[in-house]
Amino acid sequence: MKKFATISALAVAAALALSGSASAFGKGKSNPRPPAGYQGQWYTTPAGCSYSKAQAPGEPVKWYLILNPHHIGKPNAKKSCPSRL
């Protein structure tokens, strides 16, 4: 029983540690979405947050934060960048 409690405590601690690092991004103010009809794959907000476009057939366009956008010549994302637009 003691072993189960120890394993459970470790699992909870690991989950909390991972959730903290994952939630570091996306705590900022909202950023404007690209204008209607925007055709590019990547979009950078006036605040310097870069996003990549994703769209499944029949679904609306979604914009996801790029943490390391060096491939488009932009700096790393800041913690103030929302994770999605």
Backbone torsions as a table, in degrees:
resi	resn	phi	psi	omega
1	MET	NA	-37.9	179.6
2	LYS	-64.7	-37.9	179.9
3	LYS	-64.4	-41.0	178.4
4	PHE	-62.4	-42.9	179.6
5	ALA	-63.7	-39.2	179.3
6	THR	-66.0	-44.7	179.3
7	ILE	-64.0	-40.8	178.6
8	SER	-62.7	-43.4	179.6
9	ALA	-63.6	-40.3	177.9
10	LEU	-65.6	-39.9	179.1
11	ALA	-63.9	-42.4	178.7
12	VAL	-65.0	-43.4	179.6
13	ALA	-62.1	-42.2	179.1
14	ALA	-65.0	-42.2	179.5
15	ALA	-62.8	-41.9	178.7
16	LEU	-65.9	-40.5	179.6
17	ALA	-64.0	-43.5	-179.8
18	LEU	-69.6	-37.7	-179.2
19	SER	-68.6	-32.0	178.1
20	GLY	-65.8	-42.7	-179.6
21	SER	-71.9	-35.4	-179.9
22	ALA	-70.7	-30.5	-178.1
23	SER	-91.1	7.6	178.7
24	ALA	-64.1	-31.5	178.2
25	PHE	-94.5	152.9	175.2
26	GLY	93.6	10.4	-178.8
27	LYS	-96.3	2.9	-173.5
28	GLY	-86.1	-173.8	177.1
29	LYS	-71.4	162.4	-179.8
30	SER	-72.3	149.6	177.4
31	ASN	-113.1	151.4	179.2
32	PRO	-68.6	143.1	175.4
33	ARG	-76.9	161.5	175.4
34	PRO	-61.5	153.5	179.1
35	PRO	-63.7	155.6	178.2
36	ALA	-57.5	138.0	-180.0
37	GLY	84.1	5.4	178.6
38	TYR	-62.4	128.7	-173.1
39	GLN	-103.9	-11.0	-175.3
40	GLY	-71.9	159.5	176.9
41	GLN	-78.9	-32.3	-177.5
42	TRP	-121.0	148.9	180.0
43	TYR	-139.2	133.9	176.9
44	THR	-116.1	126.9	-179.7
45	THR	-75.1	165.3	175.6
46	PRO	-59.0	-24.3	179.2
47	ALA	-81.1	-4.0	178.1
48	GLY	91.3	13.9	178.2
49	CYS	-90.6	127.1	-177.6
50	SER	-103.5	138.9	-176.5
51	TYR	-130.2	151.8	175.9
52	SER	-113.4	140.0	-177.5
53	LYS	-83.9	137.7	174.3
54	ALA	-135.6	138.1	179.2
55	GLN	-153.7	122.1	174.0
56	ALA	-87.2	153.8	178.9
57	PRO	-54.8	130.0	178.7
58	GLY	78.9	2.6	-178.8
59	GLU	-111.2	157.6	176.4
60	PRO	-72.0	160.5	177.7
61	VAL	-67.6	138.5	175.6
62	LYS	-123.6	144.3	-179.4
63	TRP	-116.8	124.5	-177.9
64	TYR	-116.1	137.8	-179.2
65	LEU	-61.3	135.9	173.8
66	ILE	-99.0	114.9	-177.5
67	LEU	-70.8	-35.1	-177.0
68	ASN	-130.4	78.7	-173.7
69	PRO	-87.7	36.8	-179.1
70	HIS	-63.4	-26.5	179.4
71	HIS	-65.8	-16.5	175.7
72	ILE	-113.2	12.6	175.6
73	GLY	76.4	27.9	-178.7
74	LYS	-117.3	157.7	177.9
75	PRO	-76.6	166.7	178.0
76	ASN	-57.3	152.9	178.8
77	ALA	-66.5	146.5	176.2
78	LYS	-92.5	160.3	178.9
79	LYS	-64.3	-21.0	-179.0
80	SER	-80.6	-4.9	-179.3
81	CYS	-78.9	127.2	174.3
82	PRO	-62.9	145.0	-177.1
83	SER	-71.8	-22.7	177.5
84	ARG	-141.7	153.2	172.9
85	LEU	-107.6	NA	NA
